Amino acid sequence: MSMLDLALKRVYLKAMNKFISLAGVTGLLLVISIAEASRAPLEKKADFFCESRKGSYTECPTKFVIDTVKLDLELSEKRCKEHLTWGYGYDYIWVNEHCRGSFKVLSKK
């Protein structure tokens, strides 16, 4: 393929205030697909109950990768405070110090 053919096949796409140079339409479609996928809504939503057993640190597995967690309903007498008495890891919610509640878990897969 000659330099002229390559120059004619270049497509410029403005994305995130930057110009991206792509050779061929296939590359353009791939970039558009990736951009659309990054805007995809969260796909999985589930409610989980988790409680600190005897006031100690407890992990409650979700069986899928977590994107975000919100405390939906607090069921303990003491306040549950994110990052102090509850939080989450890659695929689990953790609670401590008598925190007990229902959590909304969102995941992309």
N, C-alpha and C positions, 0 to 999 in steps of 0.2 A: 504494500500500500504506500503510495507516494505521500510526501509531506503535504501536498495540496489537498489530497483526499482526506487526510487526517484533519487539516485545518477546516475543511468544509463540514466535517462531521462533528466538530466541537459544538457543544451546546452549553450555553451559560445559564445558570440557574441562580437566582438570588434567594438565599436562604439564611435567615438569622443575620441579616445585614452584611453578608459576605458573598462574594461571587465564587461559585464552585464550577470548575471546568470539567466537563465529562466528555468522553469520546463515545458517541453512539447513543441511540435511543434506548437501548437495553439498560445502559447505565443510568439514564434519566429515570426510567420506570422504577429501577431499584431504589434510587434515592427518594422518589416520591412515596414508594411503599414503606420505606423506613420512616419517613416523616409522618405518614399517616398512622403507622403502628405506634409511634411515640405519643400520639394524641388519643390512643384508644382508651376507652373507659375501663375502670377496674372491673374485672370479670367475675370474681368470686367474692361473695359476702357471706359470713356465717356468724352466728352468735355462740359464744362459749361462756360457760360458767367456770370460775376459778376461785379457789379459796385457800387461804393460808392455814394449813393444818397445825393446830396447837400453837399458832402464832409464829411458826417458823417459815423459812423460805420454801416455796413450793413452785414447781414448774408444771404447767398444763400444756401438753403437746397439741398442736393444731393439725398436724399431718400434711401441711402445705406451707409454702414460703409466704411469710407475712409482708405486706406492704405498709399498712397502717392499722393501728388499734385505737379504739375509743372506749372509755368506760361508759357503758350504756345505762346500767342500773347498779348503784352501790347498795350492797346488802349487809354491810358490816356496821357495827356500832361506832367504830373509829373511822375517821376519814381516810379514804384511799387517795394517795397523792402520787401522780405519775412521776417516775424516776426515783421516788423514795420508797413507796410501799407497793408499787406495781410498775411493770414495764413489759417489754417483749424482746425476744431474740429472733433469730432467723426463722424458726418454725415453732415457737412456743411463747406463751404468756407466763410471766412470773409474778408472784405475789408474796408479801412478807408482812409481818407485824399485824396479824388478824385482818388484813384486807380481804374482802370477799365481795364478788360482784359478777355481773353479766357484762361481757365485752363484745363489741362489734369488731370483727376482724375482716379486713379487706385484703385481697390478694390479686395480683395480675394473672395468676395461673391457677 
